[in-house]
Amino acid sequence: MSYVFDKSAPSTGAVAMYNFKACAKTAGWSVPSSGDGLSSYSSSSDTITGSSSGANGLANSSAWFRIRDPAGVREITVQRNSNLNWRIKYSASARFTGGSPSATQTPSATDEVILLGGGTDASPTYAALLTADAGYTWKVGFDNASPYGFWSGGIINGGASLGGAFWMDPVNGDASDTDPVVFYIPGGAWNSASYYGLSGPKGWLSNTHTSSGNFVVLSAAVYYDSGNAANLFPAGLVTNPFSGKQDGIPPFYARRAAATAPQGVKGVSRMLKWIGTSKSNGETLTVVSSQDYIIMSGLAFPWDGTTPSV
């Protein structure tokens, strides 16, 4: 892993997502098309040059951008309704080359799924991505090495709670899986309990990406002591008795047999770790190098070695 990071205290949600886009571009993602929600539309480049409202700004209702990973495979569209409410779509490989894109309308892809929001491109609906403006610090990390995972998350000022998150976690799974990643967007405030619950991460559990029914919730398994009815991971242990260090273990993604089809195993996280002991939001861990992971509600995310501001 080789990450590019952005750390900010955004005044608005538009600033937060503009910084998300900027970090993606620094890590090698491109912006093949975009619209400013007013009159500016580009079918080949990034017309969103600022985070405010007005011409070429992201803070306009219906402004949007499309990003493509450095391998030229996965694409994501992000569209703003308000600083809190957004619509996000994902294409695993077909790309967003269809539809009737304009300054106010995103393109379509034959394999698209809606990660956040709903409706159609012509009549979209939106859902909460972020929390109240100027109330959080915003952390973003993009891996600029294949398979190009990324994460973003808000820590509410003071650190007691979390506000907003969006990530793509690459997994180690079956070699025949053509899209070995999972996505998570909790919608506003969140904690780790939602990550292993019924509204947890989602991903393709089939190589048929034209049927949205194959894009399903893949709960992040916790490690549980059934005899004592208690979690081990996350946050149910003490530091390692031999090394004195914090233990971490990657989440395992699967869909139980009692759920609607498809069911089965997706794989094991390549980006995240459940932590063994309870830590506050914004604390760091030293795993390979100093302060190379940051904590948010029982999960450890790759970090840049600095002391975070919360």
C-alpha positions in Angstrom: 0.0 0.0 0.0 1.2 3.5 -0.8 -1.4 6.1 0.2 -2.1 9.7 -0.7 -3.9 11.6 2.1 -6.0 14.7 2.6 -6.7 16.1 6.0 -9.1 19.1 6.5 -11.7 20.7 8.6 -14.1 21.6 5.7 -16.5 24.4 6.1 -19.1 22.6 4.0 -19.9 19.2 2.6 -19.1 20.5 -0.9 -15.6 21.4 0.4 -15.2 17.8 1.9 -16.2 16.1 -1.4 -14.1 18.5 -3.5 -11.1 17.5 -1.3 -12.1 13.9 -1.8 -11.9 14.4 -5.6 -8.6 16.3 -5.4 -7.1 13.4 -3.3 -8.3 10.9 -5.9 -6.7 12.9 -8.7 -3.4 13.1 -6.8 -3.5 9.3 -6.4 -3.8 8.8 -10.2 -7.6 8.7 -10.6 -8.9 10.7 -13.6 -12.1 12.7 -14.1 -13.5 11.7 -17.5 -16.6 13.9 -17.3 -18.4 16.3 -15.0 -21.1 19.0 -14.7 -21.4 22.0 -12.5 -25.2 21.9 -12.0 -25.6 25.1 -14.0 -24.4 25.2 -17.6 -20.9 23.8 -17.7 -20.6 20.2 -18.8 -17.5 18.4 -20.0 -17.6 15.0 -21.7 -13.8 14.6 -21.4 -12.5 16.4 -18.3 -13.0 18.0 -14.9 -15.1 21.1 -15.1 -15.4 21.3 -11.3 -12.6 23.7 -10.4 -13.8 24.9 -7.0 -15.8 24.0 -4.0 -18.1 27.0 -3.8 -21.3 27.8 -5.7 -21.5 29.5 -9.1 -19.8 28.6 -12.4 -17.6 25.5 -12.2 -18.4 25.0 -8.5 -19.3 21.8 -6.7 -21.7 23.6 -4.3 -24.4 23.9 -6.9 -27.5 21.6 -6.7 -27.0 18.7 -9.2 -23.3 19.4 -9.7 -21.5 16.1 -10.3 -18.2 14.4 -11.2 -17.1 11.1 -12.4 -13.8 9.5 -11.4 -12.0 6.5 -12.9 -9.3 4.4 -11.2 -5.7 4.5 -12.4 -6.2 1.0 -14.0 -8.9 2.5 -16.2 -11.5 0.0 -14.9 -13.7 1.1 -12.0 -15.7 4.3 -12.1 -17.8 6.3 -9.6 -20.1 9.2 -10.1 -20.8 11.6 -7.2 -23.6 14.1 -7.4 -24.6 16.9 -4.9 -28.0 17.9 -3.8 -27.0 19.7 -0.7 -23.9 19.8 1.5 -25.4 16.8 3.4 -27.2 14.9 0.7 -25.6 13.2 -2.3 -26.1 10.5 -4.9 -23.3 8.0 -5.7 -23.1 5.3 -8.4 -20.6 2.7 -9.2 -19.5 0.8 -12.4 -17.3 -2.2 -12.0 -16.0 -2.2 -15.6 -18.5 -1.1 -18.2 -17.9 2.7 -17.4 -20.3 5.6 -17.5 -20.6 6.1 -21.2 -24.4 6.0 -21.7 -27.4 8.1 -20.9 -27.9 11.8 -21.6 -25.3 13.5 -19.4 -25.4 17.2 -19.0 -24.4 19.9 -16.6 -27.1 18.6 -14.2 -27.3 14.9 -15.2 -24.9 12.1 -14.6 -24.1 9.5 -17.3 -25.2 5.8 -17.0 -23.4 2.5 -17.2 -24.8 -0.9 -18.1 -23.4 -2.4 -14.9 -24.1 0.5 -12.6 -25.4 0.2 -9.0 -26.5 3.1 -6.8 -24.4 3.2 -3.6 -26.3 6.2 -2.1 -29.6 7.8 -3.0 -32.0 6.5 -5.7 -34.2 7.5 -8.5 -33.0 7.9 -12.1 -30.4 10.1 -13.6 -33.1 12.4 -15.0 -35.0 12.5 -11.7 -32.4 11.6 -9.0 -33.1 11.2 -5.3 -30.4 11.8 -2.6 -29.5 10.6 0.8 -27.3 11.8 3.7 -23.6 11.3 3.2 -22.2 13.9 5.6 -23.2 15.6 8.8 -23.7 19.3 9.7 -21.3 21.7 8.1 -18.2 22.9 9.9 -18.8 20.3 12.6 -16.1 17.7 11.7 -12.6 17.0 10.5 -12.5 15.0 7.2 -9.8 12.4 6.5 -9.3 10.9 3.1 -6.8 8.2 1.9 -6.3 6.8 -1.6 -4.0 4.0 -2.3 -2.1 4.8 -5.5 -1.0 1.2 -6.0 -3.2 -1.5 -7.4 -6.0 -2.4 -6.6 -6.5 1.3 -5.6 -8.6 1.1 -2.4 -9.7 4.3 -0.7 -11.4 5.5 2.4 -12.8 8.7 3.7 -14.4 9.5 7.1 -15.5 12.4 9.3 -14.7 12.7 13.0 -17.2 15.0 14.7 -15.4 17.9 16.5 -14.2 16.6 19.9 -13.8 13.0 18.7 -16.7 11.5 20.5 -18.6 10.4 17.4 -18.3 9.9 13.6 -20.0 11.7 10.8 -20.0 10.5 7.2 -17.9 7.9 5.5 -17.3 6.4 2.1 -14.8 3.7 1.2 -13.8 0.9 -1.2 -12.0 -2.0 0.5 -10.2 -4.4 -1.8 -10.4 -8.0 -0.6 -8.5 -11.2 -0.9 -11.0 -13.8 -2.1 -11.6 -16.3 -4.8 -9.4 -15.7 -7.8 -12.4 -15.9 -10.2 -14.1 -12.9 -8.6 -13.8 -10.2 -11.3 -14.6 -7.3 -8.8 -12.9 -8.1 -5.5 -13.9 -5.0 -3.6 -16.6 -3.9 -1.1 -18.1 -0.5 -0.5 -19.4 1.2 2.5 -21.5 4.4 2.9 -23.3 4.5 6.2 -25.2 7.7 5.6 -24.4 10.4 8.2 -23.4 9.4 11.7 -22.1 5.8 12.1 -20.2 3.4 14.3 -18.7 0.0 13.8 -21.9 -1.8 14.8 -23.4 -0.7 11.5 -20.4 -2.3 9.7 -21.2 -5.8 10.8 -25.0 -5.3 10.8 -27.7 -5.6 8.2 -26.9 -2.3 6.7 -23.2 -3.0 6.4 -20.8 -3.0 3.4 -22.0 -4.1 -0.1 -20.4 -5.7 -3.1 -20.9 -8.0 -6.0 -21.4 -11.7 -5.0 -21.6 -12.8 -8.7 -19.7 -12.0 -11.8 -23.0 -11.1 -13.5 -22.8 -7.3 -12.9 -25.9 -6.4 -15.0 -28.3 -7.7 -12.3 -28.4 -5.4 -9.4 -29.8 -8.2 -7.2 -26.3 -9.6 -7.1 -25.0 -6.5 -5.4 -25.7 -7.3 -1.8 -24.9 -6.6 1.8 -21.8 -8.4 2.9 -21.5 -8.1 6.7 -18.1 -7.6 8.1 -17.7 -10.6 10.5 -16.7 -9.9 14.1 -14.7 -12.4 16.1 -16.9 -13.6 18.9 -16.4 -15.8 22.0 -19.8 -17.6 22.0 -19.1 -19.3 25.2 -18.9 -16.0 27.1 -21.2 -14.1 24.7 -18.6 -11.4 24.1 -16.7 -9.8 21.2 -13.0 -10.5 20.8 -12.6 -8.3 17.8 -13.4 -5.4 17.8 -12.4 -4.0 21.2 -12.9 -7.1 23.4 -9.2 -7.8 24.2 -6.2 -6.3 26.0 -2.9 -5.6 24.5 -0.8 -8.6 23.4 0.6 -10.3 26.5 3.9 -11.0 24.8 4.7 -7.9 22.8 2.6 -5.4 24.7 1.2 -4.1 21.4 -2.3 -3.7 20.0 -3.5 -6.6 18.0 -5.5 -6.2 14.8 -7.2 -8.5 12.4 -8.8 -7.8 9.0 -12.6 -8.0 8.6 -14.0 -11.0 6.8 -16.9 -10.3 4.4 -19.6 -12.9 3.8 -23.4 -13.3 3.3 -25.1 -15.9 5.5 -27.0 -18.8 4.2 -30.3 -17.5 5.7 -30.1 -14.3 3.6 -31.7 -14.0 0.2 -29.5 -15.2 -2.7 -26.8 -14.9 -3.5 -25.0 -16.0 -0.4 -21.4 -17.0 0.5 -17.9 -15.6 1.1 -16.6 -12.5 -0.6 -13.2 -12.3 1.0 -10.9 -10.7 3.6 -10.1 -7.0 3.8 -6.8 -5.8 2.4 -7.2 -2.3 3.8 -8.8 -2.3 7.2 -8.3 -4.0 10.6 -10.5 -4.7 13.5 -8.6 -3.5 16.7 -8.4 -5.7 19.8 -8.7 -3.0 22.5 -11.0 0.0 22.8 -9.5 3.2 21.4 -10.9 6.7 20.9 -11.7 8.1 17.4 -8.6 9.7 16.0 -6.1 7.7 18.0 -3.3 6.1 16.0 -1.5 2.8 16.0 2.0 1.9 15.1 2.0 -1.4 13.0 4.9 -1.2 10.6 5.9 2.4 10.9 5.1 5.1 13.4 1.4 6.1 13.6 0.6 4.2 10.3 -3.1 3.5 11.2 -5.9 5.8 12.5 -8.8 4.5 14.6 -12.5 5.1 13.9 -14.9 3.1 16.0 -13.1 -0.2 16.3 -11.6 0.0 12.8 -8.1 0.9 11.9 -7.4 2.7 8.6 -4.1 3.4 6.9 -2.6 6.7 8.0 0.4 9.0 7.3 2.3 9.0 10.5 1.1 12.3 11.8 -1.0 13.1 14.9 -4.5 13.6 13.7 -6.6 16.7 14.6 -10.0 15.9 15.9 
